[in-house]
């Protein structure tokens, strides 16, 4: 496809990524045709805070699922690499992601540029005292025979440092994402349905601030009519050309 001149000339690009960029690395989404929750609706309880807190059985199953999370073996793809290249060009303002897998950082994106609005699976947090430790240290305890490891400081419930249903987003993280959307000249949404808020609403923030909007997604989104460019081609195929220096 022909890249618009305004995209090639953009100096301050804020990117929002969703599950679509990670599915090309073999990480399943949740709601798609082969999504985790589509195939097993009960699995949604593992990501719902009230079930997780109330039911030790849910927590035990969650820890077993974490042992085999696709993020531990997945490798970044050409889409991730294109965003690393965009940063090296000096044109990336911020990389806002709804993904929890850490593949952007693994690909080489600077952690300072990545804003993880839904948290990360690479850390665990105590729901009582807030202590954060590595996911690996918690999984080592599970593998050693603890089916539901508790916080070593206060005995509280441990959970992956991801945002579950019923759990508040970090206001500082959301504010940083909003600033990035308001201060860009192009807002690029990649592999996201733009249906989960407040992340989807960043598109409105960018457009109101005068940014051009680009949507790269396999399926239609609620923001396609607002977008200046909509691309349906596979992310790993099209993104390197769209963002080439």
Long-range contacts (C-beta under 8 A, 24 or more apart in sequence): 1-231, 1-233, 1-238, 1-241, 1-242, 3-241, 3-242, 3-244, 4-228, 4-229, 6-186, 6-212, 6-228, 7-186, 7-212, 7-214, 7-229, 7-242, 10-91, 10-185, 10-186, 10-212, 11-90, 11-91, 11-185, 12-91, 12-93, 12-183, 12-184, 12-185, 12-186, 13-86, 13-91, 13-92, 13-93, 13-184, 13-185, 13-186, 13-187, 13-188, 13-243, 14-92, 14-93, 14-94, 14-95, 14-96, 14-180, 14-181, 14-183, 14-184, 14-186, 14-187, 14-188, 14-202, 14-206, 14-211, 15-83, 15-86, 15-92, 15-94, 15-95, 15-96, 15-188, 15-189, 15-190, 16-96, 16-97, 16-98, 16-181, 16-187, 16-188, 16-189, 16-190, 16-192, 16-199, 16-202, 16-203, 17-83, 17-95, 17-96, 17-97, 17-98, 17-99, 17-104, 17-190, 17-191, 17-192, 18-97, 18-98, 18-99, 18-189, 18-190, 18-191, 18-192, 18-193, 18-194, 18-196, 18-199, 18-217, 19-98, 19-99, 19-191, 19-192, 20-190, 20-191, 20-192, 20-217, 20-218, 20-235, 21-77, 21-79, 21-80, 21-99, 21-103, 21-190, 21-191, 21-235, 22-74, 22-99, 22-101, 22-103, 22-191, 23-191, 24-77, 24-78, 24-79, 24-234, 24-235, 24-236, 25-74, 25-75, 25-76, 25-77, 25-80, 25-101, 25-103, 26-70, 26-74, 27-70, 27-71, 27-74, 27-99, 27-101, 27-103, 28-70, 44-165, 47-162, 47-164, 47-165, 48-164, 48-165, 48-166, 49-164, 49-165, 49-166, 49-167, 50-166, 52-157, 52-159, 52-164, 53-127, 53-157, 56-148, 59-148, 59-157, 60-147, 60-148, 62-159, 62-160, 63-138, 63-139, 63-142, 63-147, 63-148, 63-149, 64-142, 66-121, 66-135, 66-138, 66-139, 66-142, 66-160, 67-139, 67-142, 67-143, 69-121, 70-101, 71-100, 71-101, 71-102, 71-103, 71-121, 71-122, 74-101, 74-103, 75-103, 75-106, 76-103, 76-104, 76-106, 76-107, 76-108, 77-235, 77-236, 78-235, 78-236, 78-237, 78-239, 78-240, 79-190, 79-191, 79-235, 79-236, 79-239, 79-240, 80-104, 80-106, 80-107, 80-109, 81-107, 81-108, 81-240, 82-239, 82-240, 82-242, 82-243, 83-107, 83-109, 83-239, 83-243, 84-108, 84-109, 85-240, 85-243, 85-244, 85-245, 86-243, 87-113, 89-243, 89-245, 91-245, 93-180, 93-183, 93-184, 94-176, 94-177, 94-180, 94-184, 96-177, 96-180, 96-181, 96-199, 96-202, 98-192, 98-196, 98-199, 100-160, 100-162, 115-173, 115-176, 115-177, 115-180, 116-173, 117-163, 117-169, 117-173, 117-174, 117-177, 117-198, 117-199, 118-162, 118-163, 118-169, 118-199, 119-160, 119-161, 119-162, 119-163, 119-170, 120-160, 120-161, 120-162, 121-160, 121-161, 121-162, 122-161, 123-160, 123-161, 124-158, 124-159, 124-160, 124-161, 125-158, 125-159, 125-160, 125-161, 126-151, 126-153, 126-154, 126-156, 126-157, 126-158, 127-156, 127-157, 127-158, 127-159, 128-154, 128-155, 128-156, 128-157, 129-153, 129-154, 129-156, 132-161, 135-160, 135-161, 169-198, 174-198, 177-202, 178-202, 178-205, 181-205, 181-206, 181-209, 181-211, 182-206, 182-209, 183-209, 184-209, 184-211, 185-210, 185-211, 185-212, 186-211, 186-212, 186-213, 186-214, 187-211, 187-212, 187-213, 187-214, 188-214, 188-216, 189-213, 189-214, 189-215, 189-216, 189-217, 189-221, 189-223, 190-216, 190-217, 190-235, 190-239, 191-216, 191-217, 191-218, 191-235, 192-217, 192-221, 193-217, 193-219, 193-221, 194-221, 194-222, 194-223, 195-221, 195-222, 214-242, 216-242
